[in-house]
Amino acid sequence: MTFDGFSVLVKRTLIFLHRWTGVALCLLFLLWFVSGIVMMYWDFPSVRAEDRLERSPSLEAFAIQLSPVEAYAKVESQQSGMQIRLNMFDGRPVYRFRAGRGERMIYADSGEEQLRVSAEMAGRIASAWTAQPVGAAKTESLQDVDQWTVQGGLRNLRPLWKYSWPNGEQVYVSGASGEVVQYTTSASRFWAYLGAIPHWLYFTPLRKHQPEWSRLVIWTSGIGAVVALMGIAIGVWMYSFSKRYQYDGVPTSLPYRGPKRWHAILGLIFGAAAASWAFSGMLSMDPFPTRGGRAGANANISGALRGRFQIAAFEPKHPREALKQLADLKIKEIELTSFAGQAVYLATAAQGDTRIIPVQGQPIREFGTDRVIEAVKSGVSPDNLAEVSVAHDYDAYYLDRRHERPLPIVVVRLNDADQTRYYIDPKTARIAGTYSSRAWVSRWLYHGLHSFDFPWLYKYRPLWDIVVISFMLGGTALCITSLILAWRVLRRKVAELFGAEIMTHS
């Protein structure tokens, strides 16, 4: 076989494979493009920490009887690294002791431990969440998943009580913890059906089978990326820079006319985006084994910021006194923590406004960049620190198109092989973000390609919106031309089939 003959064979094989695999996937691609536009603005319903804070009642100083030491004695735990918070649960103040994924709650007014969630309690919690009477809601006990609880994180919280009000609000309360674990409205469900559900293939009969759903997403997105690349290769192969074709008296560099010509042009323009989106979508499912990050570096930074934590250090100032020092604010939650070895209460009010209440001293608005930098430099060996600086804008590894993450931010870059960096909020001394070179696949090949969150584009809106929507619409048009071509081929094949049958019977 000559080289030209081999070239023609390869070209025809590519066209054949691209045509029929493309036909099989074009509807799925069309679904992904259209739903992707919706997902730019509406996500799958969920309950965020901000939602809990907003709907939580304020702490009342007079109701808090137990001191932190007394509540801790009820837990009888010697586990280090425990997170301790004081907030409201079912209308009563509770200490929450969390270690890992486990949490125990001690009522701050009586000292009893919260162990059992009754149907009456779940009803009160759901009613408080929506500010509607529980008697007006339809109540269901769920043992299996439904459309809004198919995600893996909610599967260990069953049984669930579901409360549905006539105005469309739905609240799911965990029978294990008594927490509101899911909340939807008519609007959030509507946009989820147009966005996240088709985009993620979150259809209940499929999604509740985690391994099968994962394999389907990986294989369809992976094959889709290959098909898109094949289309680009065919388009480039068929395009001629020197030879000019004549169609209806118009010279063109592509040997096509009508929808096929438009499909080739759109493929050359938007095919790379289609391939990158399909490939990055596959990466979101972690199809390849990755190296895990090291917990030690994070522990060093956290240790440098907090210093030695001792529950006994909170004895000189009861939480009642701390709340009285902020009587002008409606405090929703208090975290017992420390900064540079000094015990402090971190109080959070409505809209996420925070105050620092030292056990020894008066409340302050923030720790400040200078104190945070000093704590890091004092707690981390100079050999391990590459750079400590203050950033007043988002960068390539710390960014947020909604501009909700804190700024300015203290940036700590470690002198390690992974070029680990930490972003520390100077108001609260909390780690607001991390990045390691081990995560470059997730950062650039997934988030970068899938969301176009490149720094030179991502932080400029509405430029980012215009660019992404333009590519989405181009991909949609590409799918539509593919469907038109597929229909023409199918119609011709059907006509030929029925024509042959008619000739046979005649």
C-alpha positions in Angstrom: 0.0 0.0 0.0 1.3 3.4 -1.0 1.6 6.3 1.5 -1.3 8.1 -0.2 -3.4 4.9 0.1 -2.6 4.5 3.7 -3.4 8.2 4.4 -6.8 7.8 2.7 -7.5 4.7 4.8 -6.6 6.4 8.1 -8.7 9.4 7.1 -11.7 7.3 6.3 -11.3 5.3 9.5 -11.2 8.5 11.6 -14.2 9.8 9.8 -16.2 6.6 10.4 -15.3 6.4 14.1 -15.9 10.1 14.7 -19.2 10.0 12.9 -20.8 7.1 14.8 -19.3 7.7 18.3 -20.1 11.4 17.8 -23.7 10.5 17.1 -23.9 8.4 20.2 -22.4 11.2 22.4 -23.8 14.4 20.8 -26.9 14.4 22.9 -24.8 14.0 26.1 -22.5 16.8 25.0 -25.5 19.0 24.2 -26.8 18.3 27.7 -23.4 19.2 29.2 -23.1 22.5 27.4 -26.5 23.8 28.1 -26.5 22.7 31.8 -23.0 24.1 32.2 -24.3 27.6 31.5 -26.9 27.1 34.2 -24.3 25.8 36.6 -22.3 29.0 36.3 -25.0 30.6 38.5 -27.0 27.9 40.2 -25.5 24.8 41.9 -26.9 21.7 43.5 -28.8 22.5 46.7 -26.8 22.1 49.9 -26.6 23.4 53.4 -23.5 25.5 53.9 -21.9 26.7 57.2 -23.0 30.2 56.3 -26.6 28.9 56.0 -26.5 27.4 59.5 -25.0 30.5 60.9 -27.7 32.7 59.3 -30.6 30.6 60.6 -29.2 30.0 64.1 -30.6 31.9 67.0 -28.3 34.1 69.0 -26.6 32.9 72.1 -28.0 34.2 75.4 -25.5 34.6 78.2 -27.9 33.8 81.0 -28.7 30.4 79.6 -25.0 29.2 79.7 -24.4 27.6 83.0 -21.5 25.2 82.5 -18.0 26.4 82.0 -15.9 24.9 79.2 -13.9 22.8 81.7 -17.2 21.4 83.3 -18.5 20.5 79.8 -15.2 18.9 78.8 -15.3 16.7 81.9 -18.6 15.3 80.7 -16.9 14.1 77.4 -14.1 12.3 79.2 -11.8 12.5 76.2 -8.1 12.8 76.0 -7.9 13.2 72.3 -5.8 16.1 71.1 -6.7 18.5 68.3 -10.3 18.6 69.4 -12.4 21.5 68.0 -14.7 23.1 70.6 -17.7 25.3 69.7 -20.6 26.8 71.6 -23.8 27.5 69.7 -27.5 26.7 69.8 -29.3 23.4 69.2 -33.0 23.0 69.4 -33.3 26.3 71.2 -30.7 25.5 73.8 -26.9 26.3 74.1 -24.6 23.4 73.5 -20.9 22.7 73.6 -19.8 20.8 70.5 -16.7 18.7 70.8 -15.5 17.5 67.4 -12.5 15.2 66.8 -12.2 13.9 63.3 -15.7 13.1 62.0 -17.1 12.4 65.3 -19.0 15.0 67.4 -20.5 15.0 70.9 -22.8 17.6 72.2 -23.2 18.7 75.9 -26.0 21.1 76.8 -24.5 24.2 78.4 -27.6 24.8 80.5 -27.9 21.4 82.2 -24.8 19.4 81.4 -26.6 16.5 79.9 -25.4 14.9 76.6 -27.5 15.0 73.5 -28.0 11.4 72.5 -31.4 10.8 71.0 -33.2 12.6 68.3 -37.0 12.2 68.6 -39.5 12.9 65.9 -40.8 15.9 68.0 -37.3 17.3 68.2 -36.7 16.9 64.5 -40.0 18.7 63.8 -39.0 21.6 66.0 -35.6 21.9 64.3 -37.2 21.9 60.8 -39.8 24.4 61.9 -37.2 26.7 63.3 -35.2 26.5 60.1 -38.1 27.7 57.9 -40.0 29.8 60.6 -43.1 27.8 59.7 -45.3 25.6 61.8 -44.4 21.9 61.5 -48.1 21.1 61.5 -48.4 22.7 58.0 -45.7 20.4 56.6 -46.0 17.0 55.0 -43.7 14.7 57.0 -41.9 11.6 55.7 -39.4 9.2 57.2 -36.7 8.3 54.6 -34.6 5.2 54.8 -33.4 5.3 51.2 -32.0 8.1 49.0 -34.1 10.5 47.0 -33.1 13.1 44.4 -31.7 15.6 46.9 -29.9 13.2 49.2 -28.1 11.0 46.7 -24.6 12.5 47.4 -22.3 10.3 49.4 -21.9 12.6 52.4 -25.5 12.3 53.4 -25.7 8.5 53.3 -24.3 8.0 56.8 -26.8 10.4 58.4 -29.9 8.2 58.0 -32.7 7.9 58.8 -33.8 11.2 57.6 -37.0 13.1 58.3 -38.2 15.2 55.4 -40.6 18.1 55.9 -42.3 19.7 52.9 -44.2 22.9 53.2 -46.9 24.2 50.7 -44.6 27.1 49.6 -42.0 24.6 48.2 -39.5 24.6 51.1 -38.2 21.2 52.0 -36.0 20.4 55.1 -34.2 17.2 55.7 -33.2 16.5 59.4 -30.8 13.7 60.3 -32.2 11.1 62.7 -28.6 10.5 63.9 -27.4 14.0 64.6 -30.6 16.2 64.6 -28.9 18.6 62.2 -30.5 20.0 59.0 -28.5 18.2 56.4 -30.4 19.4 53.2 -32.7 22.2 52.4 -34.3 22.9 49.0 -36.8 25.4 47.6 -38.9 25.3 44.4 -36.4 27.6 42.8 -33.3 25.6 43.8 -34.9 22.4 42.7 -35.9 23.9 39.3 -32.4 25.2 38.6 -30.8 21.9 39.7 -33.0 20.0 37.2 -31.7 22.3 34.5 -28.1 22.5 35.7 -26.4 20.2 38.2 -28.5 17.1 37.8 -28.1 16.6 34.0 -24.5 18.0 34.1 -23.3 15.5 36.8 -25.7 12.8 35.6 -27.2 13.0 39.1 -30.3 11.0 38.2 -31.4 9.1 41.3 -31.7 5.5 39.8 -28.1 5.9 38.6 -26.4 8.2 41.2 -27.4 6.0 44.2 -25.2 3.2 42.7 -21.9 5.0 43.3 -19.4 2.6 41.5 -21.6 2.3 38.4 -22.3 6.1 38.3 -18.6 6.8 38.7 -17.5 4.4 35.9 -20.2 5.8 33.5 -19.0 9.4 34.0 -15.4 8.5 33.6 -15.9 6.4 30.4 -18.4 8.8 28.7 -16.3 11.9 29.4 -13.0 10.1 28.4 -14.5 8.8 25.2 -16.0 12.2 24.5 -12.6 13.9 24.8 -11.1 11.4 22.3 -14.0 11.9 19.9 -13.6 15.7 20.1 -9.9 15.4 19.4 -10.6 13.1 16.4 -13.0 15.7 15.0 -10.3 18.4 15.3 -7.8 16.1 13.5 -10.3 15.4 10.7 -11.1 19.1 10.4 -7.4 20.1 10.2 -6.7 17.2 7.7 -9.6 18.3 5.4 -8.8 21.9 5.6 -6.7 23.1 2.7 -4.6 26.3 2.7 -3.7 26.1 -1.0 -6.6 24.3 -2.6 -9.9 26.2 -3.1 -13.2 24.5 -3.5 -16.2 26.1 -5.3 -19.7 25.8 -3.8 -22.4 28.0 -5.3 -19.7 30.2 -6.8 -18.1 30.8 -3.4 -14.5 29.7 -2.9 -13.8 27.8 0.4 -11.0 25.9 2.0 -13.3 23.1 3.2 -14.7 20.4 0.8 -18.2 20.7 2.5 -21.3 22.6 2.1 -24.4 23.3 4.3 -24.6 21.9 7.8 -21.5 19.8 7.3 -19.5 22.9 6.5 -20.8 24.7 9.6 -20.0 21.6 11.7 -16.4 21.6 10.4 -16.0 25.3 11.1 -17.5 25.2 14.5 -15.4 22.1 15.3 -12.2 23.9 14.4 -13.1 26.9 16.6 -14.7 25.2 19.6 -13.5 21.6 19.4 -10.5 22.2 21.6 -12.8 23.6 24.3 -15.1 20.6 24.0 -12.2 18.2 24.3 -10.7 20.0 27.3 -14.1 20.2 29.1 -14.7 16.5 28.6 -11.2 15.6 29.7 -11.3 17.8 32.8 -14.7 16.5 33.6 -13.2 13.0 33.7 -10.5 14.2 36.0 -13.1 15.4 38.5 -13.8 11.7 39.2 -10.2 11.0 40.1 -9.7 8.2 37.5 -6.0 8.0 38.1 -4.3 7.3 41.4 -2.7 10.4 42.9 -0.2 11.0 45.7 -1.6 12.2 48.9 -0.5 15.4 50.6 1.4 15.5 53.8 -0.5 16.4 57.0 2.7 17.3 58.9 3.2 20.6 57.2 -0.3 21.7 57.9 0.0 20.6 61.5 3.2 22.7 61.9 1.4 25.8 60.6 -1.7 25.2 62.7 0.6 24.6 65.7 2.5 27.8 65.1 -0.7 29.8 65.0 -2.4 28.2 68.0 0.5 27.3 70.2 -0.3 25.0 73.1 -4.1 24.6 73.7 -5.4 23.8 77.2 -9.1 23.8 78.1 -8.2 24.9 81.7 -6.9 28.2 80.3 -10.5 29.3 79.8 -11.4 29.1 83.5 -10.6 32.8 84.2 -13.4 34.0 81.8 -16.7 32.2 81.6 -18.5 32.3 78.2 -21.2 34.4 79.9 -18.6 37.1 80.6 -17.3 36.9 77.0 -20.8 37.4 75.6 -21.4 40.3 78.0 -18.3 42.0 76.6 -20.0 41.9 73.1 -23.5 42.9 74.3 -24.0 45.1 71.3 -23.7 42.2 68.9 -25.9 39.2 68.3 -23.4 36.4 68.7 -24.4 33.2 66.9 -21.3 31.0 67.8 -18.2 31.0 69.9 -15.2 28.9 69.1 -12.7 28.0 71.9 -9.3 28.3 70.4 -5.9 29.8 71.1 -3.5 32.1 69.4 0.3 31.9 70.0 -0.4 30.0 73.2 -3.0 32.4 74.6 -6.6 31.2 75.1 -9.2 33.2 73.1 -12.9 33.0 72.3 -13.6 33.5 68.6 -17.1 34.9 68.4 -19.1 35.0 65.1 -22.1 37.2 64.7 -24.6 37.6 61.8 -23.2 37.9 58.3 -20.0 36.2 59.5 -18.7 39.2 61.4 -16.1 38.1 63.9 -14.6 39.3 67.2 -11.7 38.1 69.2 -12.2 37.9 73.0 -9.0 37.0 74.8 -9.4 35.3 78.1 -7.1 37.9 79.5 -8.1 41.2 78.0 -10.7 43.1 76.0 -12.3 42.2 72.7 -10.5 43.1 69.5 -11.7 43.0 65.9 -8.7 41.0 64.5 -5.3 39.7 65.3 -3.8 41.6 62.4 -1.2 40.7 59.8 1.8 41.6 61.9 0.8 39.3 64.8 0.0 36.5 62.4 3.4 36.8 60.7 5.2 37.0 64.0 3.4 33.8 65.2 4.3 31.9 62.0 8.0 33.0 62.2 8.2 32.1 65.9 6.6 28.7 65.4 8.2 27.5 62.2 11.9 26.9 61.7 13.5 29.5 59.5 14.9 26.7 57.3 11.3 25.6 56.5 10.1 29.1 55.6 10.7 30.3 52.0 8.6 33.4 52.2 5.9 35.2 54.3 4.0 38.0 52.7 0.7 39.9 52.6 -1.5 39.7 49.5 -4.2 42.2 48.9 -5.6 40.4 45.8 -6.4 36.8 44.7 -3.7 34.9 43.0 -3.5 31.7 40.9 -3.9 29.4 43.9 -6.2 31.5 46.1 -9.2 32.9 44.2 -12.9 33.3 44.3 -15.0 34.8 41.5 -17.7 35.8 44.1 -15.1 37.6 46.2 -16.3 36.0 49.4 -12.9 34.6 50.6 -11.1 37.0 53.0 -8.7 39.7 51.8 -6.0 40.8 52.6 -4.4 37.5 53.3 -1.1 36.3 54.8 0.7 34.0 52.4 3.2 31.5 53.9 5.3 29.6 51.4 7.3 26.7 52.8 10.7 25.6 51.7 9.8 22.1 50.8 9.8 19.9 47.7 6.1 20.5 47.1 6.3 24.3 47.4 3.5 24.2 49.9 1.7 27.5 50.6 -0.9 28.5 53.1 -3.3 31.5 53.1 -4.1 32.7 56.6 -6.9 35.1 57.4 -5.3 37.9 59.6 -8.7 38.6 61.3 -9.2 35.1 62.7 -5.8 33.4 62.2 -7.6 30.6 60.4 -6.1 28.8 57.4 -8.3 30.0 54.5 -6.6 28.0 51.8 -3.7 25.8 50.9 -1.9 24.7 47.8 0.8 22.2 47.0 2.5 21.3 43.7 1.1 17.8 44.3 -2.3 19.3 43.5 -1.3 20.8 40.1 -3.5 18.3 38.2 -6.6 19.3 40.1 -5.7 23.0 39.9 -4.8 23.4 36.3 -6.1 20.3 34.4 -9.4 20.2 36.3 -10.3 23.6 37.7 -8.3 25.5 35.1 -9.7 23.8 32.0 -13.2 23.1 33.4 -13.9 26.5 34.9 -11.5 28.7 32.9 -10.4 30.0 36.3 -7.1 31.4 35.0 -6.0 34.5 37.0 -5.9 36.8 34.0 -9.6 36.0 33.2 -11.2 34.6 36.3 -11.1 37.7 38.4 -12.5 40.0 35.7 -16.2 39.9 35.5 -18.3 40.0 33.4 -15.4 39.2 31.0 -15.1 35.7 32.4 -18.9 35.2 32.0 -18.8 36.4 28.4 -15.9 34.2 27.4 -17.2 31.0 29.1 -20.8 31.5 27.8 -19.5 32.2 24.3 -17.6 28.9 24.3 -20.6 27.1 25.8 -22.9 28.5 23.0 -20.3 27.6 20.4 -20.2 24.0 21.8 -24.0 23.9 21.8 -24.1 25.0 18.1 -21.5 22.3 17.3 -23.7 19.6 18.9 -26.8 20.9 17.0 -25.0 20.6 13.7 -23.9 17.1 14.6 -27.5 16.1 15.4 -28.6 17.6 12.0 -26.0 15.5 10.2 -26.8 12.4 12.2 -30.5 12.8 11.4 -29.8 13.1 7.7 -27.7 9.9 7.7 -30.3 8.1 9.8 -33.2 9.3 7.5 -31.3 8.2 4.4 -30.6 4.7 5.9 -34.2 4.3 7.0 -35.4 5.3 3.5 -33.0 2.9 1.9 -34.1 0.1 4.2 -37.9 0.6 3.7 -37.3 1.1 0.0 -35.5 -2.3 -0.2 -38.3 -4.0 1.7 -40.9 -2.5 -0.7 -39.0 -3.7 -3.7 -38.7 -7.2 -2.2 -42.5 -7.5 -1.5 -43.4 -6.2 -4.9 
